[in-house]
Amino acid sequence: SRAGAHRRGGYYLRLEPGNSIMAGGFFAPEPADLLRIRKEFEMDSSEIRKILDQKDFNEAFGGFNRKSVVKTAPKGFSKDHSNIDLIRLKSFFVAHNFTDAEVHSANFKDDLIYHYELLRPFFDYMSEVLTTDLNGVSLLD
């Protein structure tokens, strides 16, 4: 997990023969956090899309895991909204699978660090969203 009461989200690493993965993000956030994230994406998705579309990030993770989504639109949101692809998500995390050969390579540690560093702009952005109100005013003051 991430240190600090106002830093939500977490990192994940599993090293297992044939099934090694690293991931990071916000898995099944609390209802208030989920609503705040969805409201942000409803108002403006440009920043999160910029992060998700960044070449290295996209090559490493390919975007959010989409296994957990609502069928049409969450309550209070239009199913026709231009950002419904993001608003429908119940979790906001990305993952990268490693082959056994990659895990056993001499530079695996550096490769792992590289992938976690790619997550930093995502965590910075999401932390900003979750520590401000819809007007961008800090909730920490």
N, C-alpha and C positions, 0 to 999 in steps of 0.2 A: 504494500500500500504506500501511499504518499504521506509524508510527515505533515502534520499541521491540521488543525480542525477545519480550516476553510479550503483545504485541498482534497477534493474528492477524486474518485477514479483510482485506478491502480494498474500495476504491471503484473504480468503473469509469465512464468517460464516453466515448461515441462520438457525434461530430457528423458526420452524413452525410446528404445529401439523401434525404428519405423514410425514414430509418432511424436517427434520433437517439434515444439511450437513455442513462439514467444508472442505475447499479445499485450495490449494496453488499451485503456479507455474506461468507459463507464458502463458496467454491466448491471442491468436492472436497477437503475437509479431510484432513489426514494421518489414518491409521487410528486412532491413539491419541486424537486430538481428536474424530474422528467417534464413537468409542465413548463418550467422556466426555459429549458432547452428547446422545447417545441415552440414556445412563444418567440424565442429568439430566431429560430429558423423560419417562422411564419413572417416575421418582420423583415429579416435580412439574412440571406444565406450566403452572401458573397464571400465573407471571410472563411467560413468552413469549406465552401467549395474551392476556394483558392488553395487551402491546405490540402484537401483531398486530391485536387488536380495537379499538385506540384509533382513534377516528373519522378523524382526519386521516391517520394512517398507512395505514389500510385504504383510504381513498379514493385516496391517492396510489399505493399499491403493490398492494393487493388480496391480500396474503399472499405466502408463499414460492412461488418457482418450483417447479413439480412435474414437470418434465420428466425428472428423474433420481431414480427411486425403486426400491427393491427390490420384487419382485412380491408377496410376502406379508409376511414379517417377517424382519429380520436374524437371523442365528444368535444364539441365546441370549435372544431376545425372543419373547413370546407374540403370535401373530397376532390374538388377541382382546383385547389390551390397549386400554384406553380412549384411550390416546394414540398408537395405532399410526399414525395419519395423520402425526404428526410423526416418529416413530421410523423409519418407512420411508424418509425422505428421505436422500439421499446428499450433498446440498448444502443450504445454508441462506442463500439470498440473495433479495433482492427487486429489482424493476426498475420503472422508469417510462419510458414512451415519450413523446417530444415531437414535435409536428407541426413541419413546416418553418416555419409561421407563428409558432409559439411560440419557436422558436430565433432567428428574426429580429426578434422583438419587442424593444422598448426595455427591458423589465423581465425579460428572460430570465436575466440574471445573478442577480437577486433570487429568481426562481422556482427556479433551480438550487440556490442556497444554502438556500432553504426546504426543498427535498426532501432535501438532504444532512443538514440539521439534524434532520429527522424520523427519520433513521437513528440518531442519537446514543443514545437509550435502548436500542435493539437492540444496538449495539456495546458499550455499557457492561455490559449484562446478559451477553452472550456472553463478554466478556472476564473477567467475574467467574466464570462457569462454568468457563472454560478455565484459570483460575489458582487454582482451589480443588479439593480432592478431593471425594469424594462426601459427606463429612461437613461440608463447608463450610470446611475448614481450608486456609489459604493455602499454596500451593506455592512462593511467592516468598520465604518466610522461611528 
